[in-house]
């Protein structure tokens, strides 16, 4: 197989003055020109006679077989094995990290997760090393994850409860800490749980069954360890649970709205649903009641209207509490800030928010295409919509079509549902 190096020879004539004489010296220079496709083509590991090297997609050998094992390149680097130990090379076969380790995995940004085998099979003591061979984090953690620009490190401990031959039965426990991208420890691994919130704030708790405290982006502690729940922030407020009751804290960690509700939901456009005595009310960010605790359930407000559940029936009211659609519908489906439909006697109709009335077209079934607003209430905002309009699958008999939030049929009801997934991409 032809080697990738291309040898080119040039004769260079050099004129020199010496003792008032001009002498011409001819020097033969050999240049090694690397092939252009070294950068443009992938290096693929291959095996020959039990050892590994790399070739390109045209079967040219770029790195001669010399390794016990070779992994695929990631970015500019590949992990290789020599004498049962792992190291790292670049695409020129330069040794970037010496083969001294029993675990090696590229995690991006010129950094590798590395380490040594622990006592038990499949477990390792892990750290972080750079392509400059700088150890950012010593290999003493069972797991390391990168989140929000920080490393979440896990210290694992165990207690052997039973030992039979080579097998041990253990009780395992994990403690978590935070180390920054420079390897500086921000929090020692003494916490039973660490979560980053949507605004970069952090919540942590010390005991497995303990309570959370809130920390800001500089890791200043804002609250005591007293909340069973601290949620993401919306409209500057986070829903929290203290004992049996729910309320809201602000960005300073202060209780902006007292923990006095049986249940509460996130703020959406400065309004949130709260529950007391199994009845739903609506409050603003000041804690003022927009609707008192009158209804069994409420939806997400949209265009100054809100679906409500009363006496086991659904209807629509406006933000003044006036009834726009009478409470006589058994079921409701509602896409977050979009299509809403109700059924009575097993027939579905779509609510037109603009005209504040039901569209007369009836369907045997409606399936939402975008996210259910109940999921939004419980777990935060939906991702950006894929489609320009809120749409749903609708069925009449055994045939399906697609309808938008105004009740307009975008695709006629005469298709098998499996065929609609391709058609929906054209909307």
KEDREN-427875 format. One record per residue: x, y, z of N, C-alpha, C in turn; residue in three letters. Coordinates in steps of 0.05 Angstrom, whole numbers, plus 5000, padded with zeros to 4 digits. Example, Ala and Ser with C-alpha at 12.3 -4.5 7.8 and 13.67 -1.06 7.14 Angstrom:
REM residues 2
526448865156524649105156526449345156ALA 525749555142527349795143525850015157SER 
This chain:
REM residues 427
501749765000500050005000501850255000UNK 501250444983502850684981502550855005UNK 504850945015504751125039503651395032UNK 502451535052501151785045503152005039UNK 505651985050507552205044508252215015UNK 508352455005509152494977511952634977UNK 513952504965516652614966517152774940UNK 518053024944518653194921521553294925UNK 523153284904525853374905526353624888UNK 527753814899528354054884531354104886UNK 532454194863535254274864535354584866UNK 536554684887536654974892539455064887UNK 539755254869542455354864542855604881UNK 544955594897545555814915548255934907UNK 548356194904550856324897552056444922UNK 554656404926556056504950558656644941UNK 559256854955561756994950563756904971UNK 566056814962568156724981570856794969UNK 572356954985574957034976574857164948UNK 572857334946572457484921571757304897UNK 571157054903570356874881567456804885UNK 566056784864563356694866563256394860UNK 562256244879561955954876558955884876UNK 558355704858555655604857555455334871UNK 553655314890553255064905550454954899UNK 550354714889547754584884547054404908UNK 544754464920543854314943541254164936UNK 541253914942538853744937537053754962UNK 534653854960532853884982530453694978UNK 529853544998527453364997525253485015UNK 523053535003520753635019518753405022UNK 517653395046515553195051512953355051UNK 511253295031508753435028506553255038UNK 505053335058502853175068500553185049UNK 499152965046496852955027494653145036UNK 493453275016491353465022489053325036UNK 488553075030486152945041486452865070UNK 488852915082489152855110487153015127UNK 486553255119484653425134481853395125UNK 481453335099478853335088477353075091UNK 478852845096477552595098477752485126UNK 475952315133475852195160478051985162UNK 479151965187480951755193479451525206UNK 479651295193477951065201479750855214UNK 479250765238480850555250480550295235UNK 482850155232482649885219484749705233UNK 484349445230486049245242487549085221UNK 490049035227491748875209493648705226UNK 493348445224494948255239494848305269UNK 492448375278492048405307492748675318UNK 493748865302494349135312492749335295UNK 492549575306490649775295492150025286UNK 491050135264491950385254489650535242UNK 490150735224488050895213488550925183UNK 486350925168486450975139484151165132UNK 484251265107482151445098480051285083UNK 478051425073475851295059476651175032UNK 479051245023480051134998482050905003UNK 482050815028483750585036486750655037UNK 487450915036490250985040490850975070UNK 493050855077493950835105495151095113UNK 493951225133494951485143496651445168UNK 495851255185497351195209497850895209UNK 500350805207500950525205499950375230UNK 499050125226498149965249500349935270UNK 499750015295501750015317500450005344UNK 497750005345496350025371494849765377UNK 494749715403493249475412490249505405UNK 489249745406486549805397486350105391UNK 484550185373484250465365481350525362UNK 480550745375477750835372477451035350UNK 475051105343474451305323475451585333UNK 476151755313476852025320474352185328UNK 474652345349472652545356474052815356UNK 472952995340474353255336477053195324UNK 479253265338481953215327483352985341UNK 481952845358483252655376482052375375UNK 483752185381482751905383484151775407UNK 482551605420483551455443484751185432UNK 487251125440488550885432489550725456UNK 489950465452490850285473493550185467UNK 495250195487497950075486498549945513UNK 499249685511499849535536497549555556UNK 495149525546492649525562492049795576UNK 493450005568492950265579492150465557UNK 490550665564489450855545490851115544UNK 491151215520492251485516490851615493UNK 491851845483490551995462492652085442UNK 491852065416493552165394491952365378UNK 493352525362492052705343492252585315UNK 491352735295491152625268493952595254UNK 495952715267498652675257500152455273UNK 498652315289499752095306501652195327UNK 501252455335502752555358501452455384UNK 503152385403502052295429501152545445UNK 498552575449497452805463497252745493UNK 496252515500496152425528497452145528UNK 499452115545500851865546499051635554UNK 499551395544497851155551498451055579UNK 497151185599497651125627495051065643UNK 492751065629490251065644488450825635UNK 486550765653484750535648482050625638UNK 481550885638479051005627479751255613UNK 478651295589479151545574476751595555UNK 475551835557473351905539473352195534UNK 473152275509473152555501470552685508UNK 470552915521468053055528467953335515UNK 469753395497469653645482471353855496UNK 471754075481473254315491476054235501UNK 477354055486480153975492480353835520UNK 478253705528478353575555477453285553UNK 478553115570477952835571477152755599UNK 475152575600474552435625476552205627UNK 478052185649480051975651480051855679UNK 481351625682481451515708482451225709UNK 481951095732482950825737480650655747UNK 480950395744478950205753478750225784UNK 476250205793475750185822475749895830UNK 474949835854475049555864473049375849UNK 470749485843468549325832468449355801UNK 467649145788467549135759465749355748UNK 466749485727465149695714465249965728UNK 466649985751466750235766469550355763UNK 469650625762472250755759472450995777UNK 474951075783475451335796476251525774UNK 474651735771474851905747475652195754UNK 476952315734477652595736477552725708UNK 478652965706478653105680481553185674UNK 482453125649485053205640484753345613UNK 486553535608486453695583488453575563UNK 488253675538490053575517492953675522UNK 493253855542495953945549497053785573UNK 495653565579496353395601496153525628UNK 494453735630493853865655491453725668UNK 491753635693489553505707487953715721UNK 485453765711483653965723482353855748UNK 481553605747480253475769481553205774UNK 482453165799483752915805481852675802UNK 482852445794481152205790480252075816UNK 478252195828477252095854474252095856UNK 472852115832469952125832468851895816UNK 466451805824465251585810463851675784UNK 462851915784461652025760462252325758UNK 462452425734462852715729461052795706UNK 459252985710457553095689458053395685UNK 457853485661458253775655455453905651UNK 454954115667452354245665452654545671UNK 451454705654451454995658454255115663UNK 456254995649458955095652460454995676UNK 459254805690460554695714460554395714UNK 462454275728462553985731461053905757UNK 459153725754457753615777459153345783UNK 460553335806462053095812460652935833UNK 461052665831459652485849461652315864UNK 461352325891462952145908461051925917UNK 461951685911460351445918461451315942UNK 459651235960460451075983458650835985UNK 459550625998457950386000458550246026UNK 456750076034457049906057456449616048UNK 458349436052457949156045456149026065UNK 453848926056451948796074452148496073UNK 453248386051453548096050455748036029UNK 457447846036459647776018459647476014UNK 459347395989459347105982461347065959UNK 463546935966465546885945466647145934UNK 466447185908467447425895465347645893UNK 462947585903460747775900460147905927UNK 459748165926458848315950456148445945UNK 454548445965452048595965452448855980UNK 451849085967452549335979450149525980UNK 450149696001448349926002449950165992UNK 448850285970450350505957449150775964UNK 450850975966449851255970451751445954UNK 450551655943452051855928451852125941UNK 454052275939454152555947455252715924UNK 454152955920454853115897456153385905UNK 457853475887459153735891459353875864UNK 460454125864460754285840463554385838UNK 464754345814467454445808467254605782UNK 468554835782468355005758470254905736UNK 470155045713471554945689474554975692UNK 475555115712478355135717479354935738UNK 477454775748478154575768477954665796UNK 476754905801476455015828473954905841UNK 474154795864471854685878470054905889UNK 467554915880465555105890464054995914UNK 463254735912461954595934463154315936UNK 463954255960464953985965462653785961UNK 463253535954461153335949459953225975UNK 458153395986456853326012453853336009UNK 452853385984449953435980448653185967UNK 446253135975444852895965443552955938UNK 443253205931442053275905442853565898UNK 443353605872443953865861442553895834UNK 441054115831439654175805440154465798UNK 440554505772440654775761437854855752UNK 436955095758434455195749434755345723UNK 432455425711432555545684433955815683UNK 434355945705435656205705438556185714UNK 439655945717442355905726442655875756UNK 440455925771440555885800440855585806UNK 441655525830442155245837440555175862UNK 439354935863438154835888439654595897UNK 440054565923441454345934440154255960UNK 440554005967439753905993441853716003UNK 442053706030444253556042443453266048UNK 441153226059440252956065438452846044UNK 438452576041436752456020433852526023UNK 432852536048430052616053429852896063UNK 431953056058431953326068430553526051UNK 430953776056429653996042431754146025UNK 430754296005432454445987433054725998UNK 435354835990435955115993436555225966UNK 436255495962436655625936439255775937UNK 440855765916443355905913443256055886UNK 444456295886444456455861446756365843UNK 447156505820449156425800451956455810UNK 452356605832454956635845455256445869UNK 453256265872453156065893452856185921UNK 451656425922450856535948448356405956UNK 448156315982445756185992443556395997UNK 441256355985439056545988436856466007UNK 436556206011434556106030435755896049UNK 434255836069435055616087434355356073UNK 435355136084434554866074431854796086UNK 429654906073427054866085424854806065UNK 425454796039423354756019423454466008UNK 421154336008421054075995421154095965UNK 420254315954420254365925421154655921UNK 423054685902423654955890423754915860UNK 421955055846421655015818423155225802UNK 422955205775424155405757422755675761UNK 424055895753422956165756421456245731UNK 419056345735417456465714416256725724UNK 416456935708415657205717417057285743UNK 419557185747421057255770420357115796UNK 418556915793417656765817417956465813UNK 418656325834418856035834416855915854UNK 415455705845413655575863415255405883UNK 414455415908415855265929413855125946UNK 414854925960413154775980414654776006UNK 413254876027414254876054412354716071UNK 413154476080411254306094409054206075UNK 406554256083404254176067403254386048UNK 404454616048403254846033405254956012UNK 404055075991405555185969405255485968UNK 407455615958407455895954409555965933UNK 410556215933412556305913414756465926UNK 417156425917419456595926420356755902UNK 421656985909422757155887425657105883UNK 426957265866429757215858431657275881UNK 430757395903432357435926432057215947UNK 430257025940429856805959427756865980UNK 426357085977424357165997421557065988UNK 419956996007417156906001415557145992UNK 415257165966413657385955410757335959UNK 409957075957407156995962407256765982UNK 405956806004406156616026405456336019UNK 406756136031406055856027403455796042UNK 401255816028398655776041396655626023UNK 397655526000395855385981396255085983UNK 394154935977394454645976396054545952UNK 395954705931397454645907397654905890UNK 399854925875400055165857401555085832UNK 401355265812402655215786404455455779UNK 405955425757407855635749406255875739UNK 407656105740406456345728406756345698UNK 404556405684404556435655403356715649UNK 404956895637404057165632402957295657UNK 404457265679403857395705401357295718UNK 400357055710398056935724398756645731UNK 397656555753398156285762395656165775UNK 395255905770393055765783393855655810UNK 392155695830392655595857390255445866UNK 390655255884388455075894388255095924UNK 385755125933385055105961382354975964UNK 382154795983379654645988378654515962UNK 380554415946379954275921378554455901UNK 378854715904377754915885380055075874UNK 379755155848381855305834381355595834UNK 383355755839383256035837385556135819UNK 385456395812387556515795388656755808UNK 391356775810392556995823394557135804UNK 395257385811397357525796399957515812UNK 402057635802404657615815404857765842UNK 402757925848402658055874401057875894UNK 400057655885398557475903395657555904UNK 394757745887391957825888390257625872UNK 387857565883386057385870384657515846UNK 384957385823383457475799380757325799UNK 380857065803378456905808378656785835UNK 376556795851376656655877376356355873UNK 376356205894376455915893373555815888UNK 372855815863370155755855369955505838UNK 372055455821371855245801373554995809UNK 372754775799374154525804376754515788UNK 376954665767379454675751379454905732UNK 381854995725382155225706384355155686UNK 383955255661386055225641387855465641UNK 389555475620391355705617389855935603UNK 389956175615388656405603389756465575UNK 387956525556388756585528386756775516UNK 387857005507386157215494383857295513UNK 384557335538382657425559380357225563UNK 380956975557378956765562380356525575UNK 378756365590379956145604377855925606UNK 378655675601376855455604376655385634UNK 374255315643373855255671372155005674UNK 372554875697371154615702369554655727UNK 366854615725365054665747362854455746UNK 362254335769360154125771360553905750UNK 363153835747363953625728363353675699UNK 363153925692362754015665364654235658UNK 365454245632367154455622365654685608UNK 366754925611365755165597367955365593UNK 367255595583369255815578368156065592UNK 370056205607369356455619371356665609UNK 370656925612372657135607373957215633UNK 375757405631377357485655375657655675UNK 373257715667371357845686369657635700UNK 369957385692368357175705365757125691UNK 365357255668362857225653362956965636UNK 360756825635360656575620360356625590UNK 362356515575362256535546361256275533UNK 361756055546360755795537359655645561UNK 357155575560355855455583357255195592UNK 356955135617358254895629356554645624UNK 356954535600355354295593357054095577UNK 359654115578361353945561362953755579UNK 362953495571364153285588367153285587UNK 368253335564371153315560372253565547UNK 374953605551376253825538379153745531UNK 380153835508382953825502383854105496UNK 386254175504387154445500390154455496UNK 390954555472393754605466394554875479UNK 396954885489397855125503397555375486UNK 395855555494395355805480394655765451UNK 392755595446391955535419389355395417UNK 389355175404386955025398385754905424UNK 383154955427381654835450379054715438UNK 378454475447375954345437374554215460UNK 371854185457370154065477368453845465UNK 367653655481365853445471363353425488UNK 361253365475358653305487357353085471UNK 356452875486355252645472357152525452UNK 359752515460361852385444362452525418UNK 361552775415362152935391363753175398UNK 365953225383367753445390367353685372UNK 367553925385367454175370369754355379UNK 370754525361372954695367372054975375UNK 373255095395372655355405374255565389UNK 372855755378374055975364374456215383UNK 376956275391377456485410376856765399UNK 377156795372376657055360373657115360UNK 372056925352369156965350367656885375UNK 369156765394368056685420365556515416UNK 365956305400363756115396364855845386UNK 363255635388364055375378363755365348UNK 365655245334365455185306363454955303UNK 361554975284359454765282360454495273UNK 362754485260363754215250364154025274UNK 363253775271363453575292365353355284UNK 366753255304368753045300368352815321UNK 369152575312368952355331371352345350UNK 373552465342375952465359377752695352UNK 379152805371381153015366383652945382UNK 385952955368388552905380390353155375UNK 391353265397393153495394395753425381UNK 396853605365399453575353401553705370UNK 401053935380402954075398402453985426UNK 403754125445403754045473401154095488UNK 400453915505398153935522398654155544UNK 396854335548397354545567397554445596UNK 396454215602396854095628399754035634UNK 401153955613404053895616405554165621UNK 404654375607405954635611405554735639UNK 403254705650402654795677404454645698UNK 404854385693406254235713409254245710UNK 410254285685413154255681414454485666UNK 413154705664414354935651413554975622UNK 414755175610413955245583414655035562UNK 413155035540413654845519416054955502UNK 417154775486419154855466417855025444UNK 419555155429418555315407416855135388UNK 414655235379412855085362414155025335UNK 413554785325414554705298412854825276UNK 410354895283408454975262407455255267UNK 406655385246405855665248403155705261UNK 401555485261398855505273398555265292UNK 396855305312396155075330394354895314UNK 395154645313393554455296393054195312UNK 391154045301390453785314389553595293UNK 389853335299388653125282385753095290UNK 384053065269381153025275380252785259UNK 378352635271377352385259374352395255UNK 373452305232370652245227370551955217UNK 369251785232369351495224372151385227UNK 373251285205375951175206377951355191UNK 377051575182378751755166379551995183UNK 381952095177383152315192383852555174UNK 383852795187384853035174386253205194UNK 386853455186388253645204386753905204UNK 386354015228384854265231386554465247UNK 386054725243387554925259385855035281UNK 386955225296385655325320383055475314UNK 382655565289380255705281378155515270UNK 378855255270376955065259377155015230UNK 379055145216379455105188380754845182UNK 379654685163380854435155383254495138UNK 385654425147388054465132388554225113UNK 387753985122387853745106385153605109UNK 383853535087381153415089381153155105UNK 378853085116378552845132378052605114UNK 380152515101379852275084382452115081UNK 384152125103386651985102386951795126UNK 388651585122389551425144391451605161UNK 391351575187392951755205395851735199UNK 396851495192399751465187400651635163UNK 398851695144399551855121399752155128UNK 398552235150398452525157401152625167UNK 402752445178405352545189407152655167UNK 406952555144408552675122407252925112UNK 404652935110403253165100403553405119UNK 403753345145403853565164406353735161UNK 408453615150411053755147410853975126UNK 408753955109408454155088406854395097UNK 405654385121403954605130405654845138UNK 
